[in-house]
């Protein structure tokens, strides 16, 4: 804590300027990559990354400044980056990333909750490579075993009658398709999502997203946002019944009384690793179904065992959705997503042609099937539960000795800590977080944060000893 105070004392004068980097209207999530190295500029007071049996290849490509200038010239102006000197990441291996200078970083953000089995996992690489040698692309107008095998394996992971799979290329596409499916099946238009939610950035899913940083001023009608059941900052604390009543009131007084569907993340990812109040989904699923709607679980970030206790996040709430959307971890970095639903609901799309050129691409399907195998064979779900429990215990111990930590939350390896200047008022520690964002560049760890919430969506390869303990030792400074 002494080092933290020293950093803050020296740098709080710069806080307002730096806060602009991380608080675009206080909603922009920042990827907290604390740059690290074995070079002379590393602070010898900080814990060192543990030994790792991998030497990155010598990098002879464009340097960070060249890449940045080319990016500014040829890519869209909406792109953003972090740090005054952006990182140029050129290689990854399991839980680590390497920059242009060969410096190593623990990727506690997992490529925005995407790398579910480790960077460049050998079995997944082999599956992708072997399929690429045979056939890189074939659409569903022809037969190919890869998409059928993958769909069968994915359906086997689903509860109830969730047995029909539609493959897409991203979480936004998956949620867009799920919303269309719900509207077609029910004949209703109104969709309900939670405040603080993120469900994508396409023209349709922007309406479901309830964080203004991501929303453009375009028509987003017939989408309603209800009070977020946030146990830490929510107006009703952990009282699921009162949050459910708010949703019922919204249906009664803000809609025709009928809705197409309700969508929610089990743990809000972009919103700051916010776990929903216990029992909330069971209550609102009943309300929504009585109003004629379908219940959609957005598992883009929480799926595939990341929560540890269950394979799917919605299972932690004791519910079975009508539609499940997924992406990110399904492909370990491949552009892959899926929508899974029941045969009855899926049949509504048969009235027209539903087609996706790249959905179920043979290479992506082979890679996705390999991901499922690795998760099972290497017991990644149990690993998430085991390491996540240890990590939460360590973080909560830090909370007892560091007043700035207002909340420690999450499940498995989807964890967040929230920084505050006053625990009673829960005042966001915006300036302090902004300063630490730049100053803790030498701790070898990649994070993200929203407002004052530092989120750690760790690779499943994070180990008790030494990665996990190293991480908490760094946070304790």
KAPECOR-V928344 format. One record per backbone hydrogen bond with DSSP energy under -1.0 kcal/mol. NH is the residue of the N-H (numbers start at 1). CO is the residue of the C=O. If there is no record, write none. Layout:
nh:NH co:CO
nh:NH co:CO
//
This chain:
nh:4 co:477
nh:5 co:1
nh:6 co:2
nh:7 co:3
nh:8 co:4
nh:9 co:5
nh:10 co:6
nh:11 co:7
nh:12 co:8
nh:14 co:11
nh:15 co:12
nh:18 co:14
nh:19 co:15
nh:21 co:18
nh:23 co:19
nh:25 co:23
nh:26 co:23
nh:27 co:24
nh:30 co:449
nh:33 co:31
nh:34 co:445
nh:35 co:33
nh:42 co:39
nh:46 co:43
nh:54 co:52
nh:67 co:63
nh:68 co:64
nh:69 co:65
nh:70 co:66
nh:71 co:67
nh:72 co:68
nh:73 co:69
nh:74 co:70
nh:75 co:71
nh:79 co:76
nh:90 co:98
nh:91 co:98
nh:93 co:96
nh:94 co:119
nh:96 co:93
nh:97 co:105
nh:98 co:91
nh:99 co:103
nh:100 co:88
nh:102 co:99
nh:105 co:97
nh:106 co:444
nh:107 co:95
nh:108 co:106
nh:113 co:109
nh:114 co:110
nh:115 co:110
nh:116 co:114
nh:119 co:94
nh:121 co:118
nh:125 co:121
nh:126 co:122
nh:127 co:123
nh:128 co:124
nh:129 co:125
nh:130 co:126
nh:131 co:127
nh:132 co:128
nh:133 co:129
nh:135 co:131
nh:142 co:139
nh:148 co:144
nh:149 co:145
nh:150 co:146
nh:151 co:147
nh:152 co:148
nh:153 co:149
nh:154 co:150
nh:155 co:151
nh:156 co:152
nh:157 co:154
nh:158 co:155
nh:162 co:159
nh:163 co:161
nh:164 co:341
nh:166 co:339
nh:168 co:337
nh:174 co:170
nh:175 co:171
nh:176 co:172
nh:177 co:173
nh:178 co:174
nh:179 co:175
nh:180 co:176
nh:181 co:177
nh:182 co:178
nh:183 co:179
nh:184 co:180
nh:185 co:181
nh:186 co:182
nh:187 co:183
nh:191 co:222
nh:192 co:261
nh:193 co:224
nh:195 co:226
nh:196 co:210
nh:197 co:194
nh:206 co:202
nh:207 co:204
nh:209 co:205
nh:210 co:197
nh:214 co:211
nh:215 co:212
nh:218 co:216
nh:224 co:191
nh:226 co:193
nh:230 co:228
nh:234 co:230
nh:237 co:234
nh:239 co:236
nh:240 co:238
nh:243 co:239
nh:244 co:240
nh:245 co:241
nh:246 co:242
nh:247 co:243
nh:248 co:244
nh:249 co:245
nh:250 co:246
nh:251 co:247
nh:252 co:248
nh:253 co:249
nh:254 co:250
nh:259 co:291
nh:260 co:190
nh:261 co:190
nh:262 co:294
nh:263 co:192
nh:264 co:296
nh:268 co:274
nh:272 co:269
nh:273 co:268
nh:274 co:268
nh:276 co:266
nh:277 co:229
nh:280 co:277
nh:283 co:279
nh:284 co:280
nh:285 co:281
nh:286 co:282
nh:287 co:283
nh:288 co:284
nh:289 co:285
nh:290 co:286
nh:291 co:287
nh:292 co:289
nh:293 co:288
nh:294 co:260
nh:296 co:262
nh:297 co:323
nh:298 co:264
nh:299 co:325
nh:303 co:299
nh:305 co:311
nh:308 co:305
nh:309 co:307
nh:315 co:312
nh:316 co:313
nh:317 co:314
nh:318 co:315
nh:319 co:314
nh:322 co:295
nh:323 co:295
nh:324 co:340
nh:325 co:297
nh:326 co:338
nh:330 co:327
nh:331 co:328
nh:334 co:331
nh:336 co:334
nh:337 co:168
nh:338 co:326
nh:339 co:166
nh:340 co:324
nh:341 co:164
nh:346 co:342
nh:347 co:343
nh:348 co:345
nh:349 co:346
nh:350 co:347
nh:352 co:349
nh:361 co:358
nh:365 co:361
nh:366 co:362
nh:367 co:363
nh:368 co:364
nh:369 co:365
nh:370 co:366
nh:371 co:367
nh:372 co:368
nh:373 co:369
nh:374 co:370
nh:375 co:371
nh:376 co:372
nh:377 co:373
nh:378 co:374
nh:379 co:376
nh:380 co:375
nh:383 co:379
nh:384 co:380
nh:385 co:381
nh:386 co:382
nh:387 co:383
nh:388 co:384
nh:389 co:385
nh:390 co:386
nh:391 co:387
nh:392 co:388
nh:393 co:389
nh:394 co:390
nh:395 co:391
nh:396 co:392
nh:397 co:393
nh:398 co:394
nh:399 co:395
nh:400 co:396
nh:401 co:398
nh:402 co:398
nh:405 co:402
nh:406 co:418
nh:407 co:418
nh:409 co:416
nh:411 co:414
nh:413 co:306
nh:414 co:411
nh:415 co:456
nh:416 co:409
nh:417 co:454
nh:418 co:407
nh:419 co:452
nh:420 co:404
nh:421 co:427
nh:426 co:422
nh:427 co:422
nh:429 co:419
nh:430 co:428
nh:433 co:429
nh:434 co:430
nh:435 co:431
nh:436 co:432
nh:437 co:433
nh:438 co:434
nh:439 co:435
nh:440 co:436
nh:446 co:106
nh:447 co:32
nh:448 co:455
nh:449 co:30
nh:450 co:453
nh:453 co:450
nh:454 co:417
nh:455 co:448
nh:456 co:415
nh:458 co:456
nh:462 co:459
nh:468 co:463
nh:469 co:464
nh:470 co:466
nh:471 co:467
nh:472 co:468
nh:473 co:469
nh:474 co:470
nh:475 co:471
nh:476 co:472
nh:477 co:474
//
